[in-house]
């Protein structure tokens, strides 16, 4: 933690009941297996776990506990109505001690890639605190805030959401100086209950801005007018890959298999950017990062160099060479209709034989069948040679794709089919929602080649 915190301070924030002596803590643990001497132990509850059952195991190491019911231990304890919210308030306390700017990012797709891009830009200025892995929920966000340090020059925080109110909840702890909303697509549409709710829910990131905060708005998104209307009176920076009327825009875009080159423009200044990621969607993500950095007075030259330093991580369109002729675009981390189409566009930019291996997209609710069929129609119109399908909607998609389609029953069958490809160069896209774990195809292929 950036500073010590008194248990009574947390009690004031949560309106909890303090039993025993007031103590200070500089570390927080929610896991009895990893708690350190002097940490505060915070007992979380979930559908399949209850941290209250481990209070006895931490009593010799914890300085105090935060619980939802009084425990029979001699430790100081704070009894709260919601221990997850208490974790959030600890995060907010740490955020308030952090003097550098905080940037929050949300959107239906592209959050993690944008966070990595922006972190690379801000690293040109100094050390950066940022979300790790996919810790963008009500537990991960407070933990990220607790990890911030005074020597860092900025913090880049990713916010995820599945329901209206999720971003508002997380945002009151983050209290960002810059808010980026990348897009409103159909990811988690089944959980949100419709597109209009996604627009509203994602737009909450602008409601939690600090008083002097800057909103970064994508005017290429069809919901941008809704967001701009609610931002009347706020400082706004817009960005676009389609219109030079935006504050930040791109021109002279040149897309390659695993890269993009473009002119980044703001006011009367343009710099050439070389990005180690393909697809026009990644150019858009880069513009969002540039707008946020401009809001924080980072130079155009540092922005361009930071974007050049960015490297995609595994599972997010990382290009993997399986053998001399076979390359895989590993984009298996997650999927929704928008990100699926963007990944297919990246595949289409490659040369040689192009094969899309597509698994199921989750959390689409009653629209799942329709959206899988629409994706198949989109793929049918691209210069992709074959589309290999896996999952509950494979047959429906195959009917839209015709001769391009091949339906598989398992990931092992797909790995075997990859091994039987001819010696001609081929690029294979692997893309599906997280629960499919389509990246296992790569390991199965490698085992078969050993």
C-alpha positions in Angstrom: 0.0 0.0 0.0 1.1 3.6 -0.7 0.5 4.6 2.9 -0.6 3.1 6.2 -4.3 3.2 7.0 -6.1 3.1 10.3 -8.8 0.5 10.9 -11.0 3.4 12.3 -10.6 5.3 9.0 -11.9 2.3 7.1 -14.7 2.1 9.7 -15.7 5.7 8.9 -15.8 5.0 5.2 -17.8 1.8 5.5 -19.9 2.9 8.5 -18.7 -0.3 10.1 -18.5 -1.3 13.8 -15.0 -1.4 15.3 -14.5 -4.0 18.0 -11.2 -3.9 19.9 -8.2 -1.5 19.5 -7.7 0.7 16.6 -4.7 -0.4 14.6 -2.9 0.6 11.4 -2.1 -1.6 8.5 0.1 -1.4 5.4 -1.0 -4.6 3.6 -4.3 -6.3 2.9 -4.9 -10.0 2.2 -8.0 -11.8 1.1 -6.3 -15.2 1.0 -5.4 -17.1 4.2 -2.7 -19.0 2.4 -0.6 -15.9 1.4 -1.3 -13.5 4.3 1.9 -11.8 5.7 2.6 -10.8 9.3 0.9 -7.5 10.1 -1.6 -7.6 7.2 -5.3 -6.8 7.5 -7.3 -9.9 6.6 -10.5 -9.1 4.7 -13.0 -12.0 4.5 -14.7 -12.1 1.1 -17.8 -14.1 0.3 -18.6 -15.6 -3.1 -20.9 -18.3 -4.6 -18.3 -21.0 -3.9 -16.2 -19.6 -1.1 -16.4 -17.8 2.2 -13.3 -16.2 3.7 -15.0 -16.1 7.1 -14.2 -19.8 7.5 -10.5 -19.1 7.5 -10.3 -16.5 10.2 -8.9 -18.9 12.8 -6.0 -19.7 10.4 -4.9 -16.1 10.1 -5.3 -15.1 13.8 -1.5 -15.5 14.5 -0.5 -13.3 11.5 -3.2 -10.7 10.8 -3.1 -7.4 12.7 -6.9 -7.2 12.4 -9.8 -8.6 10.4 -12.7 -7.2 8.3 -15.8 -9.4 8.5 -19.5 -9.3 7.9 -20.3 -11.0 11.2 -18.5 -10.9 14.6 -15.8 -13.6 15.0 -14.7 -15.4 18.1 -11.1 -14.2 18.0 -9.1 -11.8 20.1 -8.0 -9.7 17.1 -9.4 -6.2 16.4 -12.2 -6.6 13.9 -14.3 -4.3 11.8 -17.8 -5.5 11.1 -19.1 -4.2 7.8 -22.2 -4.8 5.7 -20.2 -5.7 2.5 -16.6 -6.8 2.7 -16.1 -6.4 -1.1 -17.2 -2.7 -0.7 -14.7 -2.4 2.2 -12.0 -3.6 -0.2 -13.0 -1.0 -2.6 -12.8 1.7 0.0 -9.3 0.7 0.9 -8.5 1.0 -2.8 -10.1 4.5 -2.8 -8.0 5.5 0.2 -4.8 4.5 -1.7 -5.9 6.3 -4.8 -6.4 9.5 -2.8 -2.8 9.3 -1.6 -1.6 8.9 -5.2 -0.5 12.2 -6.6 0.0 11.3 -10.3 -2.8 11.1 -12.9 -5.1 8.1 -13.1 -6.5 6.9 -16.4 -9.5 4.5 -16.6 -10.3 2.4 -19.6 -13.5 0.6 -20.5 -15.2 -0.7 -23.7 -16.8 -3.8 -25.1 -13.5 -4.9 -26.7 -9.9 -3.8 -26.8 -9.5 -2.8 -23.1 -6.5 -4.9 -22.3 -4.6 -4.1 -25.5 -5.3 -0.4 -25.0 -4.1 -0.5 -21.4 -0.9 -2.1 -22.6 -0.5 0.5 -25.4 -1.1 3.4 -23.0 1.2 1.9 -20.4 4.0 1.8 -23.1 3.4 5.5 -23.9 3.3 6.6 -20.2 6.5 4.6 -19.6 8.3 7.2 -21.8 7.6 9.6 -19.0 8.3 7.4 -15.9 7.2 4.3 -14.0 3.6 3.3 -14.5 1.1 1.5 -12.2 -1.3 -0.6 -14.2 -3.9 -3.4 -14.0 -2.3 -6.8 -14.2 -3.7 -9.7 -16.3 -7.5 -9.5 -16.3 -8.0 -8.0 -12.8 -10.6 -5.5 -13.9 -13.5 -6.4 -11.5 -14.7 -5.5 -8.0 -11.8 -7.4 -6.5 -9.0 -6.7 -9.0 -9.5 -3.0 -9.3 -9.1 -2.2 -5.6 -6.1 -4.5 -5.5 -4.6 -2.5 -8.4 -5.2 0.7 -6.5 -3.5 -0.7 -3.4 -0.4 -1.6 -5.5 0.2 2.1 -6.6 3.4 3.7 -5.4 4.4 7.4 -5.1 7.3 7.0 -7.5 5.0 6.1 -10.3 4.1 8.9 -12.8 0.7 7.6 -13.8 -1.7 4.7 -13.3 -3.7 3.0 -16.1 -6.7 1.1 -14.7 -8.9 -1.2 -16.7 -12.6 -1.5 -15.8 -14.7 -4.4 -16.8 -18.5 -4.7 -16.6 -21.4 -7.1 -17.2 -24.3 -5.1 -15.8 -25.5 -1.5 -15.5 -23.9 0.0 -12.4 -20.6 -2.0 -12.6 -18.6 0.8 -14.0 -20.2 3.3 -11.6 -19.3 1.1 -8.7 -15.7 0.7 -9.7 -15.3 4.3 -10.8 -16.1 5.8 -7.4 -13.0 4.1 -6.1 -10.8 4.9 -9.2 -12.0 8.5 -9.5 -10.1 8.9 -12.8 -8.5 12.1 -14.2 -8.9 10.7 -17.7 -11.7 8.4 -18.8 -11.5 6.4 -22.1 -14.5 4.6 -23.5 -13.4 2.6 -26.6 -16.7 1.3 -27.9 -20.1 -0.1 -27.1 -20.5 -3.5 -28.8 -22.4 -6.7 -28.1 -20.0 -8.2 -25.6 -22.0 -9.5 -22.6 -25.2 -8.4 -24.2 -27.0 -11.2 -22.6 -25.9 -10.1 -19.2 -26.6 -6.4 -19.8 -30.0 -7.0 -21.2 -29.6 -5.2 -24.5 -27.5 -2.8 -26.5 -29.0 0.4 -25.0 -28.0 -0.9 -21.5 -24.4 -1.5 -22.8 -24.3 2.1 -24.0 -25.6 3.4 -20.6 -23.4 1.1 -18.6 -20.2 1.8 -20.4 -21.0 5.5 -20.3 -20.8 5.5 -16.5 -17.1 5.9 -16.9 -17.7 9.5 -17.7 -19.9 10.1 -14.7 -17.0 9.2 -12.3 -14.4 11.7 -13.7 -12.6 14.0 -11.4 -13.8 17.6 -11.5 -11.1 18.7 -13.9 -11.1 15.3 -15.7 -10.9 14.7 -19.4 -13.2 12.4 -21.3 -11.8 10.6 -24.4 -14.6 9.8 -26.8 -14.5 7.6 -30.0 -16.7 9.5 -32.5 -16.6 6.5 -34.8 -18.8 4.6 -32.4 -22.5 5.0 -33.2 -23.3 5.8 -29.5 -20.9 8.8 -29.3 -23.6 11.4 -29.5 -25.2 10.0 -26.4 -21.9 10.2 -24.5 -21.1 13.7 -25.8 -24.5 14.9 -24.7 -23.9 13.8 -21.1 -20.4 15.5 -21.2 -21.7 19.0 -21.8 -19.4 21.3 -19.9 -16.7 18.8 -19.4 -13.3 18.8 -21.2 -13.5 16.3 -24.0 -10.9 15.0 -26.5 -12.4 13.1 -29.5 -10.6 10.6 -31.7 -11.4 9.0 -35.1 -9.9 6.8 -37.8 -12.7 8.0 -40.2 -12.9 11.8 -39.8 -10.3 14.5 -39.5 -12.9 16.6 -37.6 -11.9 14.7 -34.4 -9.3 16.3 -32.1 -7.0 13.2 -32.6 -7.2 11.4 -35.9 -5.2 9.1 -38.2 -4.4 9.5 -41.9 -2.3 7.7 -44.4 -3.1 4.3 -42.7 -1.1 1.4 -44.1 -2.2 -2.0 -42.7 0.1 -5.1 -42.8 -0.2 -8.7 -41.6 1.0 -7.9 -38.0 1.6 -4.2 -38.1 0.1 -0.9 -38.9 1.7 2.4 -40.0 -0.1 5.7 -39.9 0.1 9.5 -39.3 -1.1 10.5 -35.8 -2.5 14.0 -35.9 -3.5 16.5 -33.3 -4.1 20.2 -34.1 -1.3 21.2 -36.5 1.1 18.4 -35.6 1.4 15.0 -37.2 3.9 12.2 -36.4 4.4 8.9 -38.2 3.6 5.8 -36.0 4.7 2.2 -36.5 2.5 -0.1 -34.5 3.4 -3.8 -33.8 -0.2 -4.9 -34.2 -2.3 -5.4 -37.2 -5.9 -4.3 -37.9 -7.6 -1.0 -38.2 -9.2 -1.6 -34.8 -5.7 -1.4 -33.2 -5.1 1.9 -35.0 -8.3 3.1 -33.3 -7.0 1.8 -29.9 -3.8 3.7 -30.5 -5.6 6.9 -31.1 -7.5 6.5 -27.8 -4.2 6.1 -26.1 -2.7 9.1 -27.9 -5.7 11.3 -26.9 -5.3 10.3 -23.2 -1.6 11.0 -23.3 -2.1 14.4 -25.0 -4.6 15.3 -22.2 -1.7 14.6 -19.8 0.8 16.7 -21.9 2.9 13.9 -23.2 4.7 15.0 -26.4 3.7 13.6 -29.8 7.2 12.2 -30.2 7.0 10.2 -26.9 3.5 9.0 -27.9 4.9 7.7 -31.2 7.9 6.0 -29.6 5.7 4.5 -26.8 3.4 3.0 -29.4 6.3 1.6 -31.3 7.5 -0.1 -28.1 4.2 -1.8 -27.6 4.2 -5.6 -28.0 0.9 -7.7 -28.1 0.7 -10.3 -25.4 -0.2 -14.0 -25.8 -3.8 -14.7 -26.5 -4.3 -11.2 -28.0 -3.3 -11.5 -31.7 0.2 -12.7 -30.9 1.8 -14.3 -33.9 3.2 -17.7 -33.1 5.4 -19.7 -35.6 4.5 -23.4 -35.2 6.9 -24.6 -38.0 8.5 -23.2 -41.1 5.2 -22.9 -43.0 2.6 -22.6 -40.3 1.9 -19.4 -38.3 -0.9 -19.0 -35.8 -2.6 -15.7 -34.7 -3.3 -16.5 -31.1 -6.4 -14.4 -30.2 -7.9 -16.9 -27.8 -8.3 -14.8 -24.7 -11.9 -13.8 -25.4 -14.3 -13.0 -28.1 -17.4 -11.0 -29.0 -18.9 -10.2 -32.4 -16.9 -7.0 -32.9 -13.6 -8.5 -31.8 -14.2 -11.6 -34.0 -14.7 -9.4 -37.1 -11.6 -7.4 -36.3 -9.6 -10.6 -35.9 -10.9 -11.9 -39.2 -9.8 -8.6 -40.9 -6.3 -9.1 -39.5 -6.2 -12.7 -40.9 -7.4 -11.4 -44.3 -4.4 -9.1 -44.5 -2.0 -12.1 -44.4 -0.7 -13.8 -47.5 -0.8 -17.5 -48.4 -3.5 -20.0 -47.2 -5.7 -18.3 -44.6 -7.7 -20.4 -42.2 -10.0 -19.1 -39.4 -10.6 -21.4 -36.5 -13.6 -20.0 -34.7 -15.2 -21.3 -31.5 -18.2 -20.2 -29.6 -18.9 -16.6 -28.3 -20.5 -16.5 -24.9 -22.8 -14.3 -22.9 -24.9 -13.3 -26.0 -28.2 -14.4 -24.5 -31.2 -14.8 -26.8 -29.2 -13.2 -29.6 -26.5 -15.9 -29.7 -27.7 -17.7 -32.7 -28.3 -14.6 -34.8 -24.9 -13.2 -33.9 -23.1 -16.4 -34.8 -24.8 -16.5 -38.1 -24.0 -12.8 -38.8 -20.4 -13.5 -38.0 -20.4 -16.4 -40.5 -21.9 -14.1 -43.2 -19.1 -11.6 -42.5 -16.4 -14.3 -42.8 -17.9 -15.6 -46.1 -17.2 -12.2 -47.7 -13.6 -12.0 -46.7 -10.5 -13.4 -48.6 -10.3 -16.3 -46.0 -9.8 -19.7 -47.6 -11.3 -21.9 -44.9 -13.3 -21.5 -41.7 -13.0 -24.3 -39.2 -15.9 -24.3 -36.7 -16.3 -25.7 -33.2 -19.1 -25.4 -30.7 -22.9 -25.3 -30.4 -23.4 -22.9 -33.3 -21.0 -24.6 -35.7 -23.6 -26.1 -37.9 -25.6 -22.9 -38.2 -22.5 -21.0 -39.2 -21.5 -23.7 -41.7 -24.8 -23.3 -43.5 -24.0 -19.6 -44.0 -20.4 -20.3 -45.1 -21.0 -23.1 -47.6 -17.9 -24.7 -49.0 -15.5 -22.6 -46.9 -16.7 -24.3 -43.7 -15.5 -27.4 -41.9 -17.1 -28.5 -38.6 -15.1 -30.2 -35.9 -16.1 -32.1 -32.8 -13.1 -31.4 -30.6 -9.9 -29.3 -30.3 -7.8 -32.5 -30.8 -9.4 -32.9 -34.2 -8.4 -29.4 -35.1 -4.8 -30.0 -34.0 -4.7 -33.1 -36.1 -6.1 -31.2 -39.1 -3.4 -28.5 -38.7 -0.7 -31.2 -38.7 -2.1 -32.5 -42.0 -1.8 -29.2 -43.9 0.3 -29.2 -47.0 3.8 -27.6 -47.1 2.3 -24.4 -48.5 2.6 -21.4 -46.2 -0.5 -21.0 -44.0 -1.7 -18.5 -41.4 -4.3 -19.8 -38.9 -6.5 -17.6 -36.7 -7.6 -19.1 -33.3 -10.5 -17.1 -31.8 -13.2 -17.9 -29.3 -14.5 -16.9 -25.9 -12.5 -17.7 -22.8 -14.5 -20.7 -21.7 -13.6 -22.5 -25.0 -9.8 -22.4 -24.2 -9.0 -22.7 -27.9 -5.3 -22.0 -27.2 -5.2 -25.7 -26.2 -5.1 -26.5 -29.9 -1.5 -25.1 -30.0 -0.3 -27.4 -27.2 -2.1 -30.4 -28.7 -0.4 -29.6 -32.1 3.0 -29.4 -30.4 2.5 -32.6 -28.6 1.6 -34.4 -31.8 4.7 -33.0 -33.5 7.1 -34.0 -30.6 
